[in-house]
Amino acid sequence: MGVQAIIFDYGNVLDHVDDPRPWLARRDAVAARFNMSGDAFWDLLYQTEPWQECKRGRMTYPVFWNAILSPLGLTDSAQQAKLVDELFEGRDHINAQMVQLLRELKPHYRLGVLSNTHDPHMAVRIRDQHGLKNVFDDVVSSAAVGLAKPDPEIYWLALQRLDAAPGEALFVDDMLRNTRAAQALGIPAILFENPAKLQQELKERGLLPDSPSGAG
Protein backbone atom coordinates (compact mmCIF):
# COMPACT_ATOMS: atom_id res chain seq x y z
CA MET A 1 0.00 0.00 0.00
CA GLY A 2 2.95 2.31 0.40
CA VAL A 3 3.41 4.93 3.10
CA GLN A 4 0.20 5.72 4.95
CA ALA A 5 1.62 7.47 8.03
CA ILE A 6 4.57 9.73 8.79
CA ILE A 7 5.89 9.94 12.35
CA PHE A 8 8.02 12.90 13.44
CA ASP A 9 10.34 13.42 16.35
CA TYR A 10 9.75 16.74 18.10
CA GLY A 11 13.05 18.04 19.51
CA ASN A 12 15.39 19.46 16.86
CA VAL A 13 12.96 18.34 14.14
CA LEU A 14 9.62 20.10 14.53
CA ASP A 15 11.27 22.85 16.58
CA HIS A 16 14.35 23.01 14.33
CA VAL A 17 16.32 26.24 14.80
CA ASP A 18 17.62 27.67 11.53
CA ASP A 19 20.52 29.42 13.26
CA PRO A 20 21.43 27.64 16.51
CA ARG A 21 24.39 29.88 17.31
CA PRO A 22 22.61 32.34 19.65
CA TRP A 23 21.05 29.53 21.63
CA LEU A 24 24.31 27.57 21.79
CA ALA A 25 26.07 30.68 23.09
CA ARG A 26 23.46 30.97 25.83
CA ARG A 27 23.81 27.29 26.67
CA ASP A 28 27.58 27.67 26.89
CA ALA A 29 27.21 30.72 29.15
CA VAL A 30 24.94 28.78 31.50
CA ALA A 31 27.36 25.85 31.55
CA ALA A 32 30.28 28.17 32.28
CA ARG A 33 28.70 29.10 35.62
CA PHE A 34 29.45 25.53 36.65
CA ASN A 35 32.92 25.53 35.06
CA MET A 36 31.69 23.20 32.34
CA SER A 37 31.64 23.33 28.57
CA GLY A 38 28.28 23.47 26.87
CA ASP A 39 28.72 19.97 25.50
CA ALA A 40 29.66 18.56 28.89
CA PHE A 41 26.65 20.24 30.48
CA TRP A 42 24.38 18.79 27.79
CA ASP A 43 25.79 15.32 28.36
CA LEU A 44 25.14 15.74 32.09
CA LEU A 45 21.52 16.58 31.30
CA TYR A 46 20.70 13.95 28.73
CA GLN A 47 23.23 11.13 29.04
CA THR A 48 22.81 10.35 32.73
CA GLU A 49 20.32 8.37 34.79
CA PRO A 50 18.00 11.21 35.90
CA TRP A 51 16.95 11.88 32.30
CA GLN A 52 16.33 8.17 31.71
CA GLU A 53 13.87 8.31 34.61
CA CYS A 54 12.35 11.67 33.69
CA LYS A 55 11.65 10.90 30.04
CA ARG A 56 9.84 7.71 31.06
CA GLY A 57 7.61 9.60 33.47
CA ARG A 58 9.19 8.16 36.59
CA MET A 59 10.59 11.51 37.75
CA THR A 60 8.99 14.93 37.51
CA TYR A 61 10.73 17.73 35.63
CA PRO A 62 11.51 19.81 38.77
CA VAL A 63 12.92 16.73 40.52
CA PHE A 64 15.03 16.00 37.44
CA TRP A 65 16.54 19.48 37.51
CA ASN A 66 17.17 19.25 41.23
CA ALA A 67 19.00 15.96 40.68
CA ILE A 68 21.19 17.65 38.07
CA LEU A 69 21.78 21.04 39.66
CA SER A 70 22.01 20.32 43.38
CA PRO A 71 25.33 18.43 43.03
CA LEU A 72 26.61 21.49 41.15
CA GLY A 73 25.76 23.72 44.09
CA LEU A 74 22.47 25.20 42.89
CA THR A 75 19.95 23.92 45.42
CA ASP A 76 17.26 26.61 45.55
CA SER A 77 14.21 25.50 43.57
CA ALA A 78 13.31 29.02 42.45
CA GLN A 79 16.84 29.62 41.17
CA GLN A 80 16.77 26.23 39.43
CA ALA A 81 13.53 27.15 37.66
CA LYS A 82 14.96 30.52 36.64
CA LEU A 83 17.99 28.82 35.10
CA VAL A 84 15.80 26.39 33.15
CA ASP A 85 13.69 29.26 31.80
CA GLU A 86 16.81 31.11 30.76
CA LEU A 87 18.36 28.07 29.13
CA PHE A 88 15.34 27.25 26.95
CA GLU A 89 14.00 30.74 26.30
CA GLY A 90 12.79 31.05 22.73
CA ARG A 91 13.23 27.38 21.90
CA ASP A 92 9.64 26.18 22.17
CA HIS A 93 8.47 27.14 18.69
CA ILE A 94 7.55 24.98 15.71
CA ASN A 95 9.75 25.81 12.73
CA ALA A 96 7.76 27.74 10.11
CA GLN A 97 9.07 25.61 7.23
CA MET A 98 8.06 22.49 9.11
CA VAL A 99 4.57 23.87 9.67
CA GLN A 100 4.19 24.44 5.93
CA LEU A 101 5.49 20.96 5.19
CA LEU A 102 3.10 19.38 7.68
CA ARG A 103 0.17 21.17 6.09
CA GLU A 104 1.20 19.90 2.66
CA LEU A 105 1.47 16.34 3.94
CA LYS A 106 -1.66 16.30 6.11
CA PRO A 107 -4.27 15.63 3.37
CA HIS A 108 -2.32 12.61 2.16
CA TYR A 109 -1.03 10.87 5.31
CA ARG A 110 -1.81 10.18 8.92
CA LEU A 111 0.70 12.27 10.88
CA GLY A 112 2.13 11.48 14.29
CA VAL A 113 4.69 12.66 16.81
CA LEU A 114 6.96 10.30 18.74
CA SER A 115 8.98 12.22 21.30
CA ASN A 116 11.26 11.54 24.23
CA THR A 117 10.00 14.28 26.50
CA HIS A 118 9.47 15.19 30.13
CA ASP A 119 6.01 16.49 29.25
CA PRO A 120 3.15 13.98 29.53
CA HIS A 121 0.81 16.62 28.10
CA MET A 122 2.77 17.26 24.90
CA ALA A 123 -0.28 16.57 22.71
CA VAL A 124 -2.22 19.38 24.38
CA ARG A 125 0.74 21.75 24.14
CA ILE A 126 1.25 21.09 20.44
CA ARG A 127 -2.46 21.55 19.76
CA ASP A 128 -3.17 24.61 21.91
CA GLN A 129 0.11 26.52 22.19
CA HIS A 130 1.52 25.94 18.72
CA GLY A 131 -1.63 26.39 16.66
CA LEU A 132 -1.46 22.93 15.13
CA LYS A 133 -4.99 21.79 15.79
CA ASN A 134 -6.12 18.96 13.52
CA VAL A 135 -2.61 18.44 12.11
CA PHE A 136 -1.45 15.40 14.08
CA ASP A 137 -3.55 12.28 14.33
CA ASP A 138 -1.61 11.11 17.37
CA VAL A 139 1.17 12.23 19.72
CA VAL A 140 3.19 9.69 21.72
CA SER A 141 4.96 11.28 24.69
CA SER A 142 7.54 9.07 26.36
CA ALA A 143 6.67 10.51 29.77
CA ALA A 144 3.00 9.69 29.25
CA VAL A 145 3.49 6.09 28.15
CA GLY A 146 6.48 5.09 30.28
CA LEU A 147 8.58 4.08 27.28
CA ALA A 148 11.29 5.92 25.35
CA LYS A 149 13.15 5.73 22.06
CA PRO A 150 15.00 3.61 21.11
CA ASP A 151 12.88 1.03 23.00
CA PRO A 152 11.16 -1.06 20.30
CA GLU A 153 7.90 -1.02 22.27
CA ILE A 154 7.37 2.72 21.80
CA TYR A 155 7.66 2.40 18.03
CA TRP A 156 5.10 -0.41 18.00
CA LEU A 157 2.81 1.75 20.12
CA ALA A 158 3.12 4.67 17.70
CA LEU A 159 2.31 2.37 14.78
CA GLN A 160 -0.67 0.87 16.57
CA ARG A 161 -2.12 4.27 17.42
CA LEU A 162 -1.78 5.37 13.79
CA ASP A 163 -3.18 2.06 12.51
CA ALA A 164 -0.10 1.45 10.36
CA ALA A 165 2.12 -1.54 9.71
CA PRO A 166 5.90 -0.95 9.79
CA GLY A 167 6.16 -0.81 6.00
CA GLU A 168 3.28 1.67 5.82
CA ALA A 169 5.00 4.26 7.99
CA LEU A 170 7.94 6.63 7.69
CA PHE A 171 9.88 7.83 10.72
CA VAL A 172 11.78 11.13 10.86
CA ASP A 173 14.29 11.80 13.68
CA ASP A 174 17.53 13.73 14.12
CA MET A 175 19.29 10.98 16.10
CA LEU A 176 20.89 8.07 14.27
CA ARG A 177 20.24 5.60 17.08
CA ASN A 178 16.51 6.33 16.82
CA THR A 179 16.29 6.00 13.04
CA ARG A 180 18.31 2.78 13.21
CA ALA A 181 15.95 1.39 15.84
CA ALA A 182 13.00 2.16 13.57
CA GLN A 183 14.67 0.56 10.57
CA ALA A 184 15.42 -2.56 12.62
CA LEU A 185 11.66 -2.94 13.05
CA GLY A 186 11.04 -2.54 9.33
CA ILE A 187 10.02 1.13 9.50
CA PRO A 188 11.64 3.25 6.76
CA ALA A 189 13.37 6.26 8.31
CA ILE A 190 14.94 9.58 7.42
CA LEU A 191 17.74 11.10 9.49
CA PHE A 192 16.68 14.74 9.80
CA GLU A 193 19.15 17.56 9.17
CA ASN A 194 16.98 20.53 8.23
CA PRO A 195 13.55 21.22 6.69
CA ALA A 196 14.87 21.80 3.16
CA LYS A 197 16.73 18.47 3.08
CA LEU A 198 13.72 16.67 4.50
CA GLN A 199 11.49 18.20 1.85
CA GLN A 200 13.91 17.11 -0.87
CA GLU A 201 14.12 13.56 0.43
CA LEU A 202 10.34 13.29 0.64
CA LYS A 203 10.15 14.43 -2.99
CA GLU A 204 12.78 11.89 -4.02
CA ARG A 205 10.75 9.15 -2.33
CA GLY A 206 7.63 10.32 -4.14
CA LEU A 207 5.93 11.21 -0.86
CA LEU A 208 5.50 14.96 -1.23
CA PRO A 209 2.77 16.31 -3.45
CA ASP A 210 4.01 18.42 -6.36
CA SER A 211 1.94 21.42 -5.35
CA PRO A 212 0.91 22.64 -1.89
CA SER A 213 -2.52 21.46 -0.90
CA GLY A 214 -3.46 24.60 0.98
CA ALA A 215 -4.90 22.43 3.72
CA GLY A 216 -5.40 24.25 6.96
C-alpha positions as CSV (number, residue, x, y, z in Angstrom):
1,M,0.0,0.0,0.0
2,G,3.0,2.3,0.4
3,V,3.4,4.9,3.1
4,Q,0.2,5.7,5.0
5,A,1.6,7.5,8.0
6,I,4.6,9.7,8.8
7,I,5.9,9.9,12.4
8,F,8.0,12.9,13.4
9,D,10.3,13.4,16.4
10,Y,9.8,16.7,18.1
11,G,13.0,18.0,19.5
12,N,15.4,19.5,16.9
13,V,13.0,18.3,14.1
14,L,9.6,20.1,14.5
15,D,11.3,22.8,16.6
16,H,14.4,23.0,14.3
17,V,16.3,26.2,14.8
18,D,17.6,27.7,11.5
19,D,20.5,29.4,13.3
20,P,21.4,27.6,16.5
21,R,24.4,29.9,17.3
22,P,22.6,32.3,19.7
23,W,21.1,29.5,21.6
24,L,24.3,27.6,21.8
25,A,26.1,30.7,23.1
26,R,23.5,31.0,25.8
27,R,23.8,27.3,26.7
28,D,27.6,27.7,26.9
29,A,27.2,30.7,29.2
30,V,24.9,28.8,31.5
31,A,27.4,25.9,31.6
32,A,30.3,28.2,32.3
33,R,28.7,29.1,35.6
34,F,29.4,25.5,36.7
35,N,32.9,25.5,35.1
36,M,31.7,23.2,32.3
37,S,31.6,23.3,28.6
38,G,28.3,23.5,26.9
39,D,28.7,20.0,25.5
40,A,29.7,18.6,28.9
41,F,26.7,20.2,30.5
42,W,24.4,18.8,27.8
43,D,25.8,15.3,28.4
44,L,25.1,15.7,32.1
45,L,21.5,16.6,31.3
46,Y,20.7,13.9,28.7
47,Q,23.2,11.1,29.0
48,T,22.8,10.4,32.7
49,E,20.3,8.4,34.8
50,P,18.0,11.2,35.9
51,W,16.9,11.9,32.3
52,Q,16.3,8.2,31.7
53,E,13.9,8.3,34.6
54,C,12.4,11.7,33.7
55,K,11.7,10.9,30.0
56,R,9.8,7.7,31.1
57,G,7.6,9.6,33.5
58,R,9.2,8.2,36.6
59,M,10.6,11.5,37.8
60,T,9.0,14.9,37.5
61,Y,10.7,17.7,35.6
62,P,11.5,19.8,38.8
63,V,12.9,16.7,40.5
64,F,15.0,16.0,37.4
65,W,16.5,19.5,37.5
66,N,17.2,19.3,41.2
67,A,19.0,16.0,40.7
68,I,21.2,17.6,38.1
69,L,21.8,21.0,39.7
70,S,22.0,20.3,43.4
71,P,25.3,18.4,43.0
72,L,26.6,21.5,41.1
73,G,25.8,23.7,44.1
74,L,22.5,25.2,42.9
75,T,19.9,23.9,45.4
76,D,17.3,26.6,45.5
77,S,14.2,25.5,43.6
78,A,13.3,29.0,42.4
79,Q,16.8,29.6,41.2
80,Q,16.8,26.2,39.4
81,A,13.5,27.2,37.7
82,K,15.0,30.5,36.6
83,L,18.0,28.8,35.1
84,V,15.8,26.4,33.1
85,D,13.7,29.3,31.8
86,E,16.8,31.1,30.8
87,L,18.4,28.1,29.1
88,F,15.3,27.3,26.9
89,E,14.0,30.7,26.3
90,G,12.8,31.1,22.7
91,R,13.2,27.4,21.9
92,D,9.6,26.2,22.2
93,H,8.5,27.1,18.7
94,I,7.6,25.0,15.7
95,N,9.8,25.8,12.7
96,A,7.8,27.7,10.1
97,Q,9.1,25.6,7.2
98,M,8.1,22.5,9.1
99,V,4.6,23.9,9.7
100,Q,4.2,24.4,5.9
101,L,5.5,21.0,5.2
102,L,3.1,19.4,7.7
103,R,0.2,21.2,6.1
104,E,1.2,19.9,2.7
105,L,1.5,16.3,3.9
106,K,-1.7,16.3,6.1
107,P,-4.3,15.6,3.4
108,H,-2.3,12.6,2.2
109,Y,-1.0,10.9,5.3
110,R,-1.8,10.2,8.9
111,L,0.7,12.3,10.9
112,G,2.1,11.5,14.3
113,V,4.7,12.7,16.8
114,L,7.0,10.3,18.7
115,S,9.0,12.2,21.3
116,N,11.3,11.5,24.2
117,T,10.0,14.3,26.5
118,H,9.5,15.2,30.1
119,D,6.0,16.5,29.2
120,P,3.2,14.0,29.5
121,H,0.8,16.6,28.1
122,M,2.8,17.3,24.9
123,A,-0.3,16.6,22.7
124,V,-2.2,19.4,24.4
125,R,0.7,21.8,24.1
126,I,1.2,21.1,20.4
127,R,-2.5,21.6,19.8
128,D,-3.2,24.6,21.9
129,Q,0.1,26.5,22.2
130,H,1.5,25.9,18.7
131,G,-1.6,26.4,16.7
132,L,-1.5,22.9,15.1
133,K,-5.0,21.8,15.8
134,N,-6.1,19.0,13.5
135,V,-2.6,18.4,12.1
136,F,-1.5,15.4,14.1
137,D,-3.6,12.3,14.3
138,D,-1.6,11.1,17.4
139,V,1.2,12.2,19.7
140,V,3.2,9.7,21.7
141,S,5.0,11.3,24.7
142,S,7.5,9.1,26.4
143,A,6.7,10.5,29.8
144,A,3.0,9.7,29.3
145,V,3.5,6.1,28.2
146,G,6.5,5.1,30.3
147,L,8.6,4.1,27.3
148,A,11.3,5.9,25.4
149,K,13.1,5.7,22.1
150,P,15.0,3.6,21.1
151,D,12.9,1.0,23.0
152,P,11.2,-1.1,20.3
153,E,7.9,-1.0,22.3
154,I,7.4,2.7,21.8
155,Y,7.7,2.4,18.0
156,W,5.1,-0.4,18.0
157,L,2.8,1.8,20.1
158,A,3.1,4.7,17.7
159,L,2.3,2.4,14.8
160,Q,-0.7,0.9,16.6
161,R,-2.1,4.3,17.4
162,L,-1.8,5.4,13.8
163,D,-3.2,2.1,12.5
164,A,-0.1,1.4,10.4
165,A,2.1,-1.5,9.7
166,P,5.9,-1.0,9.8
167,G,6.2,-0.8,6.0
168,E,3.3,1.7,5.8
169,A,5.0,4.3,8.0
170,L,7.9,6.6,7.7
171,F,9.9,7.8,10.7
172,V,11.8,11.1,10.9
173,D,14.3,11.8,13.7
174,D,17.5,13.7,14.1
175,M,19.3,11.0,16.1
176,L,20.9,8.1,14.3
177,R,20.2,5.6,17.1
178,N,16.5,6.3,16.8
179,T,16.3,6.0,13.0
180,R,18.3,2.8,13.2
181,A,16.0,1.4,15.8
182,A,13.0,2.2,13.6
183,Q,14.7,0.6,10.6
184,A,15.4,-2.6,12.6
185,L,11.7,-2.9,13.0
186,G,11.0,-2.5,9.3
187,I,10.0,1.1,9.5
188,P,11.6,3.3,6.8
189,A,13.4,6.3,8.3
190,I,14.9,9.6,7.4
191,L,17.7,11.1,9.5
192,F,16.7,14.7,9.8
193,E,19.2,17.6,9.2
194,N,17.0,20.5,8.2
195,P,13.5,21.2,6.7
196,A,14.9,21.8,3.2
197,K,16.7,18.5,3.1
198,L,13.7,16.7,4.5
199,Q,11.5,18.2,1.9
200,Q,13.9,17.1,-0.9
201,E,14.1,13.6,0.4
202,L,10.3,13.3,0.6
203,K,10.1,14.4,-3.0
204,E,12.8,11.9,-4.0
205,R,10.8,9.2,-2.3
206,G,7.6,10.3,-4.1
207,L,5.9,11.2,-0.9
208,L,5.5,15.0,-1.2
209,P,2.8,16.3,-3.5
210,D,4.0,18.4,-6.4
211,S,1.9,21.4,-5.4
212,P,0.9,22.6,-1.9
213,S,-2.5,21.5,-0.9
214,G,-3.5,24.6,1.0
215,A,-4.9,22.4,3.7
216,G,-5.4,24.2,7.0
